[in-house]
């Protein structure tokens, strides 16, 4: 899902670059993805607050047992895939930061 989010963000950028002149994009157009992201985040928060907890989670709460760390489980169950996803995400983020810095942002 993480890679899909980056691809959607890239498509949004390409769409805005095609629809808006560069001056408008630099002045106010960059706010459009931020507003969309904010609306999506608030929507996700609203939905999550109204979901019922799973029986397993409720059972863990009544037993006062702490669930296993998801980071530990991630590397235990996906020892090859997890570092690849982390490297791809970090590489994309680093590339974006370097391109932005080179541009003078």
C-alpha positions in Angstrom: 0.0 0.0 0.0 2.9 2.3 0.7 4.2 2.1 -2.9 0.7 2.7 -4.2 0.5 5.9 -2.1 3.7 7.1 -3.7 2.5 6.3 -7.2 -0.8 8.2 -6.5 1.2 11.2 -5.2 3.4 11.1 -8.4 0.3 11.0 -10.6 -1.2 14.0 -8.7 2.1 15.9 -9.2 2.1 15.1 -12.9 -1.6 16.1 -13.2 -1.0 19.4 -11.4 2.0 20.2 -13.6 -0.1 19.7 -16.7 -3.1 21.7 -15.5 -1.4 24.6 -13.7 1.2 27.1 -14.9 4.5 26.9 -13.0 3.9 30.2 -11.2 0.5 29.1 -9.9 1.9 25.7 -8.8 4.6 27.4 -6.8 2.3 30.0 -5.3 -0.7 28.0 -4.2 -1.0 24.8 -6.3 1.3 22.8 -4.0 -1.4 23.2 -1.3 -3.9 21.0 -3.3 -2.2 17.7 -2.4 -1.8 18.8 1.2 -5.6 19.5 1.4 -6.4 16.2 -0.2 -4.1 14.4 2.2 -5.6 16.2 5.1 -9.2 15.3 4.1 -8.1 11.6 3.6 -6.4 11.5 7.0 -9.5 13.0 8.7 -11.7 10.5 6.9 -9.5 7.6 7.9 -9.5 8.8 11.5 -13.3 9.1 11.5 -13.7 5.6 10.1 -11.2 4.0 12.5 -12.9 5.6 15.5 -16.2 3.9 14.6 -14.9 0.4 13.8 -15.5 -2.3 16.3 -12.4 -4.0 17.7 -11.7 -7.6 16.7 -12.4 -10.4 19.2 -8.7 -11.2 19.4 -7.9 -7.6 20.4 -10.6 -7.6 23.0 -9.4 -10.9 24.4 -5.9 -9.5 24.7 -7.2 -6.4 26.5 -9.1 -8.5 29.1 -6.0 -10.8 29.6 -3.8 -7.6 29.9 -1.3 -9.2 27.6 0.7 -7.0 25.3 0.5 -7.9 21.6 3.7 -8.9 19.9 5.6 -6.0 18.3 4.5 -5.6 14.7 8.1 -4.5 13.7 9.5 -7.7 15.2 6.8 -9.8 13.5 7.4 -8.1 10.2 11.1 -9.0 10.1 10.4 -12.5 11.5 7.8 -13.4 8.9 9.1 -11.4 5.9 12.9 -11.3 6.4 13.7 -10.7 2.7 10.8 -8.5 1.7 10.8 -6.0 4.6 14.4 -4.6 3.9 13.6 -4.3 0.2 10.4 -2.2 0.9 12.3 -0.1 3.4 15.2 0.5 0.9 12.8 1.4 -1.9 10.8 3.8 0.3 14.0 5.4 1.7 15.5 5.6 -1.8 12.4 7.4 -3.2 12.3 9.8 -0.3 16.0 10.6 -0.5 15.7 11.1 -4.3 12.8 13.5 -3.7 14.7 15.5 -1.1 17.9 15.7 -3.2 15.9 16.9 -6.2 14.1 19.5 -4.2 17.3 20.8 -2.7 19.1 20.9 -6.0 16.2 22.9 -7.4 16.8 25.5 -4.7 13.8 24.7 -2.5 
